[in-house]
Amino acid sequence: MNVRYLYQPGELEGGAKRATDPFWSFKMIYTLESAVTKPDEPVVYSLRDGPKRSFVREELLVVPSNKQLPPAQCRSPDRTIPSRLSAACP
């Protein structure tokens, strides 16, 4: 299953949080690697090639398999879009 994960406060570098900062991971789409279940506790997931921490269901966003990432120049958190690229980054 393909997912994006919810950023933790302060996970993105760059000082104060702005309204335009992303909430979900945007550089990659990750695959679930494992799920750990314990009685009376939420299921905990880990991601293949993702952060070395675990996630609960509410911290993951399922990405449909037919979706593609936007072009690389549109995924940089500190990007400035030149006019010639503005059509490529809606």
N, C-alpha and C positions, 0 to 999 in steps of 0.2 A: 504494500500500500504506500502510495506517495503522499508525503505530508510536508508542511512548513511548520515551524515552531514559533511560539510566542516569545519575544525577547524579554529578558529579565530587566528590571530597572538598572540603568547604567551599563548594560551590555554593549551598546553601541558607543564608540568613543566620540567625544566632542562636546563636553560640558552640559549646559542646560538643555532639557528636552524642549523641542519645538512641536507645534501642532502638526507640522508636516513630516515629522519623523515616522518611520515605519513601525508597525506593531509586530508584524510577522516577518520571519526570515525571507530574504528576497534574493540572495546570491545563488542559492541552490534549492532544489527540491530533494528532500531526503527520503530514504526508504526505512521502514521500521525494521530493526534488527532483532529485537526480542521484546517480550512482554512478560512481566513477573506478576503473578497473582498470589495473594495471601488472604486467608479468611478475614472478613470484616475490614479490609483495607482496599483502597482503589487500585486498579491495575496500573502498573508503572511500566513505561515504554522507554527503550533506548533506540537511538538512531544510528544507522550505518554511516560512517564518515561525518558524523555531526558532532555537536558539543559533547563533552564527556560528563554529562549530567543526565538525569532521568526526567521524564515528563509524564504527567497525568493527561487523561483524555482532553480536558478543557484547555490544555496548553498546546494542542496540535490541531492543525487545519488540514483536512483531507483535500488533496489536489486531484481532480479527475485525471485519469490516465491519458486523455486526449488533449490536455493542455500543454503549452510550451512556455518557457520563460521568455520574457521580453529581450530584445537585443542587449548586449553587454553594456553599451554606453547608456542605457536607460536604467540599469540596476545599481549604479554607483550612488551611495547615499549623499555624497558631496558633489554631485554632478551639476554642471551648468550646461544648458542645452544651447549650442550654437543654432542660429536660424536655419542652417542647412539640414540639421538633424531633427528639428522640432516635429516634422511629420512622422518621423520614425518612433518618437516617444510621446504617445498620446497622454 
